[in-house]
Amino acid sequence: MKNESMKWVRRTMLVVLAGMLVTAQPVAAQSYVVVDTGQTACYDGLGNVITCPAEGEPG
């Protein structure tokens, strides 16, 4: 009984894995334009005004 149960689990896992591999599609990188929001101030997590990062800096 336990052996049959393990076979069922293995078979199910194999079918799920195969389905995931078949449906996985590579995602092409896309470029897009970042729109200027007109934001003039920056804030921290508490809502305090902070210095905004320079253009091009992560932030």
Protein Blocks (a to p, Z undefined) as FASTA:
>chain_A
ZZmmmmmmmmmmmmmmmmmmmmpccddddddddddehiabdcdfkopacddddehiaZZ
